[in-house]
Amino acid sequence: MSRAPRRDGAEEAWRTAVGLPLEFVSRSWWQPLVLIVLPISIFVPAYLGLPPYSALVVAAGVLVAVVYAAILHFFASELALRPVIEDIFPHLPDSFSGVGVGAPLRWKLLGALPLINVVTGVVVSGLSNSDRGHIGALGLDVAVAVVVAFTISLELTLLVTRSVIAPVRDLLQVTERVRRGDLSARAPVLSGDELGELSRSFNAMLEGLQERERLREAFGSYVDPDVAERVLEEGAMLEGEEAEVSIVFIDICDFTAFAERASARETVAYLNDFFGLVVPLLNEHGGHANKFVGDGVLGVFGAPDRLSDHADRALAAACAVAIATEVRYGDGLRAGVGVNSGPVSAGSIGGGGRLEFTVVGDAVNVAARVEQATRELGDRVLITEATRCLLTRDSIPLEPRGTVELKGKSDPVPIWSPDLEGVSRLWPAVEETAVSLASEDGDERAARALRHSSLG
């Protein structure tokens, strides 16, 4: 059911409508006693010339009728107000629960079932007596009906109540587990009636939710989780939009020579270990790994989520990658990092049933070319003048590297290199943490290392 726009006062209106039946019969409970039971118990004995004790008998009989009418009004008003509550419900916030409003189901059953026994006993006794009754017989009928209702039939009343309440209670417990995120919870199916069918339907719904969550988690392993959420909400085709972003292109130097010497299993394990260190560093600074290109990673800052400080975050992440890879691998692995900023088109691209969310534009190509320049200049991280101009913080010292000719660019591009030794002094904990985590695996190692960072 789709939610209508939220309206002010909807929660209070819902509480009022749901609580009105109980309020109706309980707020002025003394009025029937004063205006009905008491006058009749006095008038009838006086009018008929009955002994004084008969007032108590008449009061007991009238009280049965009054309580019956109150419960009848309670359930009738619940049914009458249901259309009103249905109209209010779409305007309630998703977080609204309404727990504790109205009469609990247990008390509805425990209140109605005994009264049915009492009323039935009194009416049947009166109709089955063909002779003219007397006040003592009425008192005896009421007393016997009450005793039967709360002794002989009490066990049956409790069993019926438990038969209804127990499945509902189990369903509420499972619902609470689901609310806390446990989609493996299941409601026990203990009967073949409507309550059993409700439990089966609830379990089928949970299986669907669990399957959807497994698909979302698997999907999120292949694309950025934020992109996965957008695809689930908006559909597979995300419309392209212009955005100013910062691109971080990371590539392993001389990887081709290593791949020639290593087996396929060793190559994949090597790359997975490297990506397991790099990807969390991008995530920790607010970016995401947009795609893996062989032994390289294309990181994006500013899409799909817009970031006003995407250049600062990209530079901090680039420095983190350079320092962490040196500490983790030493001279065994050298990664070049190129950073560039500029406008791109971000959206779904593909065909033939295959799509991917990516960024396209000159800014991406320049970042890749700048990464290649790290091999010529010997720097581990290089950024363009476009990125430097967008920096809003000066916590990372930069050194000019002049201009370089980049393939596809008609004019030379000014580039800068961060002082990684200066960054290490600003960020001393990363080296200590990286050393202590060198034997750990994957994402947790990198994520824990980054939590000690004071950059970005």
Order of alpha helices (4+ residues) and beta strands (2+ residues): alpha-alpha-alpha-alpha-alpha-alpha-alpha-alpha-beta-alpha-alpha-beta-beta-alpha-beta-beta-alpha-beta-alpha-beta-beta-alpha-alpha-alpha
